[in-house]
Amino acid sequence: MNGRVETFRRGLFSLHTRRFGAIGEIFVQAIENFDAPESIFHDLIDSMNNERIEVKCSRVLTANSETITVENFAQQCLNNDPDSRPVNYGDRETSSWDCNIQQVKRTEFSRLYYLLFFRDRISVFSIRSEEIARDSAINYSNKQHKNNEGEGQFHVTNENIQHHIDTYHFEDYTYAQLIELFED
């Protein structure tokens, strides 16, 4: 990765959650030529197919090996160099990581695009709303929080990534391709 692209990637990884998610929405809108949403309950519209689109994004980071405690919290902060945790795509099955695709409100969209941001590429997946609950290998939970109706989650990990690749993979992109998409 050249210096400019690496600086972009590091900046992207440092964005707070909502801002990070907005980048994913903008990216999917551009690659699929989707329209702006019709309501606050979904992210985009596929006007050609009359479908509501939801976009979820997650950084692929190595799992923390220790729980933070009163005894180790200072060392945990010192050891948490954000640039040491992103996982390379080639290490997707050998490095321990967990991406939580959360706040999934299946009744609010027809299709979900979920993006996994590895250190060296962006993997884009697409799944229909009804497939999320039907595919037992996804291990979808329709409850995310106590008393939470209609909102669930599933995890993509080093242990099930191959199923997602085999079944729902849409396309992979480099960070340079993401930048170039908007530089015309």
Accessible surface in RSA format (square Angstrom, percent):
REM  Atomic radii and reference values for relative SASA: ProtOr
REM  Chains: A
REM  Algorithm: Lee & Richards
REM  Probe-radius: 1.40
REM  Slices: 20
REM RES _ NUM      All-atoms   Total-Side   Main-Chain    Non-polar    All polar
REM                ABS   REL    ABS   REL    ABS   REL    ABS   REL    ABS   REL
RES MET A   1   116.24  60.2  31.41  20.8  84.83 202.0  43.47  37.0  72.77  96.4
RES ASN A   2    97.08  66.9  80.33  77.6  16.75  40.3  45.32 109.1  51.76  50.0
RES GLY A   3    54.54  67.3   0.00   N/A  54.54  67.3  41.25 113.2  13.29  29.8
RES ARG A   4   149.17  62.6 135.04  68.8  14.13  33.6  72.80  99.5  76.37  46.3
RES VAL A   5     9.44   6.2   9.44   8.5   0.00   0.0   9.44   8.2   0.00   0.0
RES GLU A   6    34.63  19.9  34.63  26.2   0.00   0.0  25.17  48.7   9.46   7.7
RES THR A   7    79.22  56.3  76.40  77.5   2.82   6.7  58.98  79.2  20.24  30.6
RES PHE A   8    68.89  34.5  58.72  36.4  10.18  26.5  67.53  40.9   1.37   3.9
RES ARG A   9     1.24   0.5   1.24   0.6   0.00   0.0   0.00   0.0   1.24   0.8
RES ARG A  10   105.31  44.2  99.10  50.5   6.20  14.8  29.62  40.5  75.69  45.9
RES GLY A  11    34.51  42.6   0.00   N/A  34.51  42.6  32.33  88.7   2.18   4.9
RES LEU A  12     6.26   3.5   2.11   1.5   4.14  10.4   4.17   2.9   2.09   5.6
RES PHE A  13    25.31  12.7  13.97   8.7  11.34  29.5  14.14   8.6  11.18  32.0
RES SER A  14    85.30  72.1  54.77  73.1  30.54  70.4  46.78  99.6  38.52  54.0
RES LEU A  15    46.70  26.0  39.64  28.4   7.06  17.7  42.07  29.5   4.63  12.5
RES HIS A  16   148.24  81.0 143.31  99.6   4.93  12.6  94.95  97.9  53.29  62.0
RES THR A  17   110.00  78.2 105.11 106.6   4.89  11.7  72.57  97.5  37.43  56.6
RES ARG A  18   155.89  65.5 150.73  76.8   5.16  12.3  88.82 121.4  67.08  40.7
RES ARG A  19   155.72  65.4 152.21  77.6   3.52   8.4  48.99  67.0 106.73  64.7
RES PHE A  20     4.10   2.1   4.08   2.5   0.03   0.1   4.08   2.5   0.03   0.1
RES GLY A  21    14.73  18.2   0.00   N/A  14.73  18.2  14.13  38.8   0.60   1.4
RES ALA A  22    32.89  30.2  32.59  50.3   0.30   0.7  32.85  46.3   0.04   0.1
RES ILE A  23    50.52  28.7  50.16  37.4   0.36   0.9  50.17  36.1   0.35   1.0
RES GLY A  24     0.00   0.0   0.00   N/A   0.00   0.0   0.00   0.0   0.00   0.0
RES GLU A  25    27.23  15.6  27.03  20.4   0.20   0.5   5.23  10.1  22.00  18.0
RES ILE A  26    87.58  49.8  86.38  64.3   1.20   2.9  86.61  62.4   0.97   2.6
RES PHE A  27     1.17   0.6   1.09   0.7   0.09   0.2   1.11   0.7   0.06   0.2
RES VAL A  28     0.00   0.0   0.00   0.0   0.00   0.0   0.00   0.0   0.00   0.0
RES GLN A  29    59.61  33.3  58.27  42.6   1.34   3.2  12.28  26.1  47.34  35.9
RES ALA A  30    41.82  38.5  12.33  19.0  29.49  67.1  23.27  32.8  18.55  49.1
RES ILE A  31    38.24  21.8   7.39   5.5  30.85  74.4  12.12   8.7  26.13  70.9
RES GLU A  32    50.49  29.0  32.64  24.7  17.86  42.5   2.96   5.7  47.53  38.8
RES ASN A  33   134.14  92.5 117.22 113.3  16.93  40.8  27.34  65.8 106.80 103.2
RES PHE A  34    14.27   7.1   6.10   3.8   8.17  21.3   6.81   4.1   7.46  21.4
RES ASP A  35    66.55  46.6  63.91  63.6   2.63   6.2  20.15  47.4  46.39  46.3
RES ALA A  36    67.06  61.7  55.96  86.4  11.11  25.3  56.47  79.5  10.59  28.1
RES PRO A  37    61.22  44.6  40.50  36.9  20.72  75.3  40.50  33.4  20.72 128.8
RES GLU A  38   136.99  78.6  98.75  74.7  38.24  91.0  42.44  82.1  94.54  77.2
RES SER A  39    46.37  39.2  31.10  41.5  15.27  35.2  41.23  87.8   5.14   7.2
RES ILE A  40   161.22  91.7 127.58  95.0  33.64  81.1 134.80  97.1  26.43  71.7
RES PHE A  41   114.80  57.4 104.30  64.6  10.50  27.3 109.75  66.5   5.05  14.4
RES HIS A  42    11.65   6.4   6.18   4.3   5.47  14.0   6.47   6.7   5.18   6.0
RES ASP A  43    24.94  17.5  19.44  19.4   5.49  13.0   2.39   5.6  22.55  22.5
RES LEU A  44     5.45   3.0   5.45   3.9   0.00   0.0   5.45   3.8   0.00   0.0
RES ILE A  45    12.36   7.0  12.36   9.2   0.00   0.0  12.36   8.9   0.00   0.0
RES ASP A  46     8.06   5.6   7.89   7.9   0.17   0.4   0.17   0.4   7.89   7.9
RES SER A  47    68.99  58.3  42.59  56.8  26.40  60.8  36.34  77.4  32.65  45.7
RES MET A  48   179.83  93.1 146.57  97.0  33.26  79.2 115.51  98.2  64.32  85.2
RES ASN A  49    94.53  65.2  72.64  70.2  21.89  52.7  16.23  39.1  78.30  75.7
RES ASN A  50   136.52  94.1 116.53 112.6  19.99  48.1  27.39  65.9 109.14 105.5
RES GLU A  51    24.20  13.9  22.42  17.0   1.78   4.2   8.40  16.2  15.80  12.9
RES ARG A  52    84.12  35.3  83.84  42.7   0.28   0.7  27.33  37.4  56.78  34.4
RES ILE A  53     0.00   0.0   0.00   0.0   0.00   0.0   0.00   0.0   0.00   0.0
RES GLU A  54    20.83  12.0  20.83  15.8   0.00   0.0   3.74   7.2  17.10  14.0
RES VAL A  55     8.37   5.5   0.05   0.0   8.32  20.0   0.05   0.0   8.32  22.6
RES LYS A  56    32.73  16.0  30.36  18.6   2.37   5.7  17.19  15.5  15.54  16.6
RES CYS A  57    28.09  21.2   0.87   1.0  27.21  64.0   0.60   1.5  27.49  29.6
RES SER A  58    16.64  14.1  12.10  16.1   4.54  10.5   5.77  12.3  10.86  15.2
RES ARG A  59    49.54  20.8  40.45  20.6   9.09  21.6   9.85  13.5  39.69  24.1
RES VAL A  60     0.00   0.0   0.00   0.0   0.00   0.0   0.00   0.0   0.00   0.0
RES LEU A  61    45.57  25.4  39.37  28.2   6.19  15.6  39.37  27.7   6.19  16.7
RES THR A  62    44.29  31.5  44.29  44.9   0.00   0.0  34.25  46.0  10.04  15.2
RES ALA A  63    53.28  49.0  28.99  44.7  24.29  55.2  36.09  50.8  17.19  45.5
RES ASN A  64    96.96  66.9  68.43  66.1  28.53  68.7  16.92  40.7  80.04  77.4
RES SER A  65   114.44  96.7  70.09  93.5  44.35 102.2  54.07 115.1  60.37  84.6
RES GLU A  66    97.46  56.0  84.25  63.7  13.21  31.5  32.95  63.7  64.51  52.7
RES THR A  67   112.02  79.7  96.41  97.7  15.61  37.2  67.21  90.3  44.80  67.7
RES ILE A  68   114.08  64.9  93.50  69.7  20.58  49.6  93.50  67.3  20.58  55.8
RES THR A  69    57.89  41.2  48.16  48.8   9.73  23.2  54.50  73.2   3.39   5.1
RES VAL A  70   121.76  80.1 101.76  92.1  20.00  48.2 104.22  90.6  17.53  47.6
RES GLU A  71   149.43  85.8 110.29  83.4  39.14  93.2  69.80 135.0  79.63  65.0
RES ASN A  72    26.56  18.3  24.36  23.5   2.20   5.3  21.19  51.0   5.37   5.2
RES PHE A  73   110.19  55.1 110.08  68.2   0.10   0.3 110.08  66.7   0.10   0.3
RES ALA A  74    57.31  52.7  51.86  80.0   5.45  12.4  55.85  78.7   1.46   3.9
RES GLN A  75    94.46  52.8  92.19  67.4   2.28   5.4  41.04  87.3  53.43  40.5
RES GLN A  76    28.91  16.2  24.57  18.0   4.34  10.3   3.07   6.5  25.84  19.6
RES CYS A  77    90.94  68.8  71.06  79.3  19.88  46.7  29.44  74.6  61.50  66.3
RES LEU A  78   138.20  77.0 108.94  77.9  29.26  73.6 112.91  79.3  25.29  68.1
RES ASN A  79    90.15  62.2  66.55  64.3  23.60  56.8  28.50  68.6  61.65  59.6
RES ASN A  80    72.80  50.2  61.58  59.5  11.22  27.0  15.16  36.5  57.64  55.7
RES ASP A  81    78.19  54.8  72.01  71.7   6.18  14.6  30.58  72.0  47.61  47.5
RES PRO A  82   103.89  75.7  94.42  86.1   9.47  34.4  98.59  81.4   5.30  33.0
RES ASP A  83    51.03  35.7  45.03  44.8   6.00  14.2  20.52  48.3  30.51  30.4
RES SER A  84    70.21  59.3  40.75  54.4  29.46  67.9  40.67  86.6  29.54  41.4
RES ARG A  85    49.14  20.6  49.14  25.1   0.00   0.0  13.25  18.1  35.89  21.8
RES PRO A  86     8.28   6.0   0.52   0.5   7.76  28.2   0.52   0.4   7.76  48.3
RES VAL A  87     3.82   2.5   0.50   0.5   3.32   8.0   3.82   3.3   0.00   0.0
RES ASN A  88    56.55  39.0  55.06  53.2   1.49   3.6   8.06  19.4  48.49  46.9
RES TYR A  89    24.61  11.5  24.61  14.0   0.00   0.0  14.39  10.8  10.22  12.6
RES GLY A  90    62.18  76.7   0.00   N/A  62.18  76.7  33.21  91.1  28.97  64.9
RES ASP A  91    62.65  43.9  62.59  62.3   0.06   0.1   6.90  16.2  55.76  55.6
RES ARG A  92    50.27  21.1  50.27  25.6   0.00   0.0   1.63   2.2  48.64  29.5
RES GLU A  93    90.02  51.7  72.03  54.5  17.98  42.8  19.38  37.5  70.63  57.7
RES THR A  94   120.65  85.8  84.44  85.6  36.21  86.3  81.01 108.8  39.64  59.9
RES SER A  95    24.04  20.3  16.54  22.1   7.50  17.3  17.45  37.2   6.58   9.2
RES SER A  96    69.36  58.6  62.17  83.0   7.19  16.6  37.47  79.8  31.89  44.7
RES TRP A  97     4.12   1.7   0.06   0.0   4.07   9.5   0.90   0.5   3.23   5.2
RES ASP A  98    82.57  57.8  55.37  55.1  27.19  64.3  25.39  59.8  57.17  57.0
RES CYS A  99     1.16   0.9   0.32   0.4   0.84   2.0   0.84   2.1   0.32   0.4
RES ASN A 100    49.79  34.3  36.54  35.3  13.25  31.9  17.24  41.5  32.55  31.5
RES ILE A 101     1.46   0.8   0.44   0.3   1.02   2.5   1.46   1.1   0.00   0.0
RES GLN A 102    77.08  43.1  74.68  54.6   2.41   5.7   9.96  21.2  67.12  50.9
RES GLN A 103    87.42  48.9  86.21  63.0   1.21   2.9   2.00   4.3  85.42  64.8
RES VAL A 104     0.16   0.1   0.16   0.1   0.00   0.0   0.16   0.1   0.00   0.0
RES LYS A 105    77.76  37.9  76.63  47.0   1.13   2.7  49.47  44.5  28.29  30.1
RES ARG A 106    68.14  28.6  63.12  32.2   5.02  11.9   6.58   9.0  61.56  37.3
RES THR A 107   110.28  78.4  90.80  92.1  19.48  46.4  85.05 114.2  25.23  38.1
RES GLU A 108    49.60  28.5  49.60  37.5   0.00   0.0   3.82   7.4  45.78  37.4
RES PHE A 109     4.55   2.3   1.00   0.6   3.55   9.2   1.00   0.6   3.55  10.2
RES SER A 110    24.66  20.8  18.65  24.9   6.01  13.8  10.18  21.7  14.48  20.3
RES ARG A 111    32.88  13.8  32.88  16.8   0.00   0.0  11.21  15.3  21.67  13.1
RES LEU A 112     0.00   0.0   0.00   0.0   0.00   0.0   0.00   0.0   0.00   0.0
RES TYR A 113     0.92   0.4   0.92   0.5   0.00   0.0   0.00   0.0   0.92   1.1
RES TYR A 114     0.00   0.0   0.00   0.0   0.00   0.0   0.00   0.0   0.00   0.0
RES LEU A 115     0.00   0.0   0.00   0.0   0.00   0.0   0.00   0.0   0.00   0.0
RES LEU A 116     0.00   0.0   0.00   0.0   0.00   0.0   0.00   0.0   0.00   0.0
RES PHE A 117     0.24   0.1   0.24   0.2   0.00   0.0   0.24   0.1   0.00   0.0
RES PHE A 118     0.00   0.0   0.00   0.0   0.00   0.0   0.00   0.0   0.00   0.0
RES ARG A 119    55.12  23.1  55.12  28.1   0.00   0.0  22.48  30.7  32.64  19.8
RES ASP A 120    57.18  40.1  45.95  45.7  11.23  26.6  21.98  51.7  35.20  35.1
RES ARG A 121    72.40  30.4  72.40  36.9   0.00   0.0   3.95   5.4  68.46  41.5
RES ILE A 122     0.00   0.0   0.00   0.0   0.00   0.0   0.00   0.0   0.00   0.0
RES SER A 123     0.59   0.5   0.59   0.8   0.00   0.0   0.26   0.6   0.33   0.5
RES VAL A 124     0.00   0.0   0.00   0.0   0.00   0.0   0.00   0.0   0.00   0.0
RES PHE A 125     0.26   0.1   0.26   0.2   0.00   0.0   0.26   0.2   0.00   0.0
RES SER A 126    24.75  20.9  14.57  19.4  10.18  23.4  10.44  22.2  14.31  20.1
RES ILE A 127     1.63   0.9   0.00   0.0   1.63   3.9   1.63   1.2   0.00   0.0
RES ARG A 128    84.42  35.4  84.42  43.0   0.00   0.0  42.27  57.8  42.15  25.5
RES SER A 129    10.62   9.0  10.62  14.2   0.00   0.0   6.33  13.5   4.29   6.0
RES GLU A 130    79.70  45.8  75.84  57.4   3.86   9.2  39.23  75.9  40.46  33.0
RES GLU A 131    49.58  28.5  49.23  37.2   0.34   0.8   6.63  12.8  42.95  35.1
RES ILE A 132     0.09   0.1   0.00   0.0   0.09   0.2   0.00   0.0   0.09   0.3
RES ALA A 133    55.23  50.8  28.22  43.6  27.01  61.4  29.67  41.8  25.56  67.7
RES ARG A 134   167.09  70.2 138.24  70.5  28.85  68.7  76.35 104.3  90.74  55.0
RES ASP A 135    26.91  18.8  18.84  18.8   8.06  19.1  16.49  38.8  10.42  10.4
RES SER A 136   104.71  88.5  80.91 108.0  23.79  54.8  54.37 115.8  50.34  70.5
RES ALA A 137    49.25  45.3  28.91  44.6  20.34  46.3  41.48  58.4   7.77  20.6
RES ILE A 138     0.27   0.2   0.00   0.0   0.27   0.7   0.00   0.0   0.27   0.7
RES ASN A 139   120.94  83.4 109.73 106.0  11.22  27.0  21.92  52.8  99.02  95.7
RES TYR A 140    40.42  18.9  12.37   7.0  28.06  73.0   7.74   5.8  32.68  40.3
RES SER A 141    47.10  39.8  40.84  54.5   6.26  14.4  31.70  67.5  15.40  21.6
RES ASN A 142    94.69  65.3  90.41  87.4   4.28  10.3  19.09  45.9  75.60  73.1
RES LYS A 143   102.28  49.9  96.85  59.4   5.43  12.9  76.08  68.5  26.20  27.9
RES GLN A 144    26.41  14.8   5.37   3.9  21.04  50.1   3.79   8.1  22.62  17.2
RES HIS A 145   105.60  57.7  95.91  66.7   9.68  24.8  75.98  78.3  29.62  34.5
RES LYS A 146   187.38  91.4 153.25  94.0  34.13  81.3 107.11  96.4  80.27  85.5
RES ASN A 147   128.45  88.6  95.20  92.0  33.25  80.1  32.50  78.2  95.95  92.7
RES ASN A 148    27.36  18.9  21.33  20.6   6.03  14.5   9.94  23.9  17.42  16.8
RES GLU A 149   140.76  80.8 115.95  87.7  24.81  59.1  57.31 110.8  83.45  68.1
RES GLY A 150    51.61  63.6   0.00   N/A  51.61  63.6  38.36 105.3  13.25  29.7
RES GLU A 151    23.06  13.2  22.86  17.3   0.21   0.5   1.71   3.3  21.35  17.4
RES GLY A 152     0.00   0.0   0.00   N/A   0.00   0.0   0.00   0.0   0.00   0.0
RES GLN A 153    33.71  18.8  33.35  24.4   0.36   0.9   1.65   3.5  32.06  24.3
RES PHE A 154     0.62   0.3   0.00   0.0   0.62   1.6   0.62   0.4   0.00   0.0
RES HIS A 155    68.56  37.5  66.51  46.2   2.05   5.2  52.44  54.0  16.12  18.8
RES VAL A 156     0.00   0.0   0.00   0.0   0.00   0.0   0.00   0.0   0.00   0.0
RES THR A 157    25.55  18.2  25.55  25.9   0.00   0.0  22.15  29.8   3.40   5.1
RES ASN A 158    27.86  19.2  23.33  22.5   4.53  10.9   0.00   0.0  27.86  26.9
RES GLU A 159   159.93  91.8 121.17  91.7  38.76  92.3  43.45  84.0 116.48  95.1
RES ASN A 160    31.61  21.8  27.78  26.8   3.82   9.2  20.48  49.3  11.12  10.8
RES ILE A 161     0.59   0.3   0.59   0.4   0.00   0.0   0.59   0.4   0.00   0.0
RES GLN A 162    66.45  37.2  65.88  48.1   0.57   1.4  41.03  87.3  25.42  19.3
RES HIS A 163    55.56  30.4  49.14  34.2   6.42  16.4  36.60  37.7  18.96  22.1
RES HIS A 164     0.00   0.0   0.00   0.0   0.00   0.0   0.00   0.0   0.00   0.0
RES ILE A 165    32.51  18.5  25.92  19.3   6.59  15.9  25.92  18.7   6.59  17.9
RES ASP A 166   107.47  75.3  67.91  67.6  39.56  93.5  29.88  70.3  77.59  77.4
RES THR A 167    68.49  48.7  39.10  39.6  29.39  70.1  35.47  47.6  33.02  49.9
RES TYR A 168    16.81   7.8  11.60   6.6   5.21  13.6   9.30   7.0   7.51   9.3
RES HIS A 169    71.21  38.9  43.40  30.2  27.81  71.1  26.76  27.6  44.45  51.7
RES PHE A 170    73.34  36.7  50.65  31.4  22.68  59.0  54.46  33.0  18.88  54.0
RES GLU A 171    82.53  47.4  82.09  62.1   0.45   1.1   8.95  17.3  73.59  60.1
RES ASP A 172    37.87  26.5  26.18  26.1  11.68  27.6  17.38  40.9  20.49  20.4
RES TYR A 173    38.50  18.0  36.53  20.8   1.97   5.1  25.92  19.5  12.58  15.5
RES THR A 174    62.67  44.6  62.67  63.5   0.00   0.0  60.31  81.0   2.37   3.6
RES TYR A 175     1.67   0.8   0.17   0.1   1.49   3.9   0.17   0.1   1.49   1.8
RES ALA A 176    32.44  29.8  31.19  48.1   1.25   2.8  32.09  45.2   0.35   0.9
RES GLN A 177    85.78  48.0  79.74  58.3   6.04  14.4  24.05  51.2  61.72  46.8
RES LEU A 178     5.24   2.9   5.22   3.7   0.02   0.1   5.22   3.7   0.02   0.1
RES ILE A 179    18.52  10.5  12.53   9.3   5.99  14.4  17.86  12.9   0.67   1.8
RES GLU A 180   102.22  58.7  95.49  72.2   6.73  16.0  35.23  68.1  66.99  54.7
RES LEU A 181    68.46  38.1  48.74  34.9  19.72  49.6  54.34  38.2  14.12  38.0
RES PHE A 182   103.24  51.7  70.48  43.7  32.76  85.3  75.84  46.0  27.40  78.4
RES GLU A 183    93.45  53.7  60.11  45.5  33.34  79.4  38.81  75.1  54.64  44.6
RES ASP A 184   174.75 122.4 103.71 103.2  71.04 168.0  66.56 156.6 108.19 107.9
END  Absolute sums over single chains surface
CHAIN  1 A    10499.5       8431.5       2068.0       5251.6       5247.9
END  Absolute sums over all chains
TOTAL         10499.5       8431.5       2068.0       5251.6       5247.9
